[in-house]
Amino acid sequence: MIELKKSLGGMSDLIPAQLLPGTKNPNLIIFSKKNSLYLWNPKTKVILAVLEEVNEISKKITNLKLSRTKNSKKITIIAGLSCGKILSWKIDLLKNLIRFSWYKGHCSWISCVKIFQNGSKVLTGCLEGNIILWDLTNNRGILRNKTAHSGEIKSLDILKNGTNRLTGIVSYGIDNLLKLWDFKTGLCLKIIEMGIEHFLEIKIKK
């Protein structure tokens, strides 16, 4: 029999709990409620912080991704909301600092989030088929495609060259098309029809 040790109550039925990346024995677990995040230490069973945005607009967290800078105590948390907003928390665990930012470029439910380059850039997609590339360092959108797919963006990934620089974006939509986009111009370079099978997620490997 499994015995309940700790309940935070009212957890999201959309977002599973996530562990701090890059740790074998995690000391931080992130739970998602309807419109807030709980940072929990499983060893001490203590809630470290509650992250939320106070806003009158009805919303809920629809997508959540974590990124940790290699060999450091800095983590980035990106949450996509049902209203189209992107929320960003930059957390320095050594200095106990949290920096919050938010971005609005989508008009509908955030269906997909991809973090890369140590949390400095974020790629997002929504139910309407729009894709936006965000520069979190300079707090701005770099690239936006309003008609990337006919309907929901199911998966996003990036292409890098030999020097680990971003060269392209790969997207997969509910229209069952895989598309390759040029990073600088935003032009579609290639479209691949995926056949009769529909996929939940697409991963790119060198």
Secondary structure, DSSP 8 states (H G I E B T S, - for coil): --------SS--SSS--EE-TT-SS-S-EEEE-SSEEEEEETTTTEEEEEEE---SS---EEEEEEEE-TTSSEEEEEEEETTSEEEEEEEETTTTEEEEEEEE--SS-EEEEEEETTTTEEEEEETTS-EEEEETTTTEEEEEETTSSSS-EEEEEEEE-TTS-EEEEEEEETTSEEEEEETTT--EEEEEE-TT---S------
